[in-house]
Amino acid sequence: MCGIIGILGRQEAAPVLLEGLKRLEYRGYDSAGIATLVNGSIDRRRAEGKLANLATRLEEMPISGTVGIGHTRWATHGVPNEANAHPHATDRVAIVHNGIIENYKELRDGLTGSGVNLASDTDTEVIVHLISEEVAAGKSPAEATAATLRRLEGAFALAIIFSGHHDLMIGARRGSPLAVGFGEGEMFLGSDALALAPLTDRIMYLEDGDWVVLGPDGAEVFDADDQPVERPVRRTELSGAAIGKGGYRHFMLKEIYEQPQVIGDTLQSFINPASRTVTMPDLPFDPAELDRLTLVACGTSYYACLTAKYWFEQLARIPVEVDIASEFRYREPPLPGPKGTGGKGAALFISQSGETVDTLAAL
């Protein structure tokens, strides 16, 4: 689960980006990096391992500029090293990416066949070269991005900056969330509202297929058909403390101790103490009619499903099957349903972040 942050501002971007990446540590990562515009040209710093390594790199080789993007990476395509760390860049474009480009092999072969030298093993680098080719052909950054998005298959969130454009940043999302933050003469991009909490309380969530062009004073959003659309801007009361370690040694320990509070907060949404009633949202089916339940998840969500299996079977008396999403997506299990045999069944897809790529793909 990678993390993205971008700033189009008036202050030095590097310290803001580094602090933003620290707020994204809860998502996990194996490398990190930032890129900024320095006198109109792209400059970047990357490091394998912890953010402390990137901070050391920035102390040794400071980077200036008021426009920049940052990234924490979990390796998918390519091993965790500096060459595969984001941002990926050419002399025209720099990009950070969360997700998986499923047709990257086809696109990569096309690029190498035309003489492009790729410096990493990632699917992300393919995107930056495709956009660069469109820019070199005379298209504007927005036109180049739109043309490239139409060629990509898979789930992704992107933040992109362009050399020579100190007042421009572009974001895009398909199957992976991306939020836009509104400041005073500044604009921000983030993987979620928590990442932007200390920077702004005005957040706009892009919908699936959207892409956005940021300027110093606002944002222009386009849908999957490249048509201008309006998305609501909401105020958030989130604070940076919500994602800090809060004195705990690591995030896992913090989440363990937060469980009573999380359960209490969840129950408050459904329990009315005055009437002593529990109100749950209506389901589009009658749970009593289910003959089987399938739980699909990855990582710690998968382990949560293994626990929930006992509860469903003991309390609801429904047989439960638990699958790892990365395997389930490539299976063709004979799920029961109204048009099938073996009664009725339902599948629950569980993700802590709501953006686990394999879980979304399985769904």
Stockholm file with secondary structure:
# STOCKHOLM 1.0

chainA/1-363         MCGIIGILGRQEAAPVLLEGLKRLEYRGYDSAGIATLVNGSIDRRRAEGKLANLATRLEEMPISGTVGIGHTRWATHGVPNEANAHPHATDRVAIVHNGIIENYKELRDGLTGSGVNLASDTDTEVIVHLISEEVAAGKSPAEATAATLRRLEGAFALAIIFSGHHDLMIGARRGSPLAVGFGEGEMFLGSDALALAPLTDRIMYLEDGDWVVLGPDGAEVFDADDQPVERPVRRTELSGAAIGKGGYRHFMLKEIYEQPQVIGDTLQSFINPASRTVTMPDLPFDPAELDRLTLVACGTSYYACLTAKYWFEQLARIPVEVDIASEFRYREPPLPGPKGTGGKGAALFISQSGETVDTLAAL
#=GR chainA/1-363 SS CCEEEEEESSSCHHHHHHHHHHHTGGGCCSEEEEEEEETTEEEEEEEESSHHHHHHHHHHSCCCCSEEEEEEECCSSSCSSTTTSSCEECSSEEEEEEEEETTHHHHHHHHHHTTCCCCSSCSHHHHHHHHHHHHHTTCCHHHHHHHHHTTCCEEEEEEEEETTCTTCEEEEEEBSCCEEEECSSCEEEESSHHHHTTTCSEEEECCTTCEEEEETTEEEEECTTSCEECCCEEECCCCGGGGSCTTCSSHHHHHHHHHHHHHHHHHHTTEETTTTEECCCCCSSCGGGEEEEEEEECHHHHHHHHHHHHHIIIIICCCEEEEEHHHHTTCCCCCCCTTSSSSEEEEEEECSSSCCHHHHHHC
#=GC SS_cons         CCEEEEEESSSCHHHHHHHHHHHTGGGCCSEEEEEEEETTEEEEEEEESSHHHHHHHHHHSCCCCSEEEEEEECCSSSCSSTTTSSCEECSSEEEEEEEEETTHHHHHHHHHHTTCCCCSSCSHHHHHHHHHHHHHTTCCHHHHHHHHHTTCCEEEEEEEEETTCTTCEEEEEEBSCCEEEECSSCEEEESSHHHHTTTCSEEEECCTTCEEEEETTEEEEECTTSCEECCCEEECCCCGGGGSCTTCSSHHHHHHHHHHHHHHHHHHTTEETTTTEECCCCCSSCGGGEEEEEEEECHHHHHHHHHHHHHIIIIICCCEEEEEHHHHTTCCCCCCCTTSSSSEEEEEEECSSSCCHHHHHHC
//
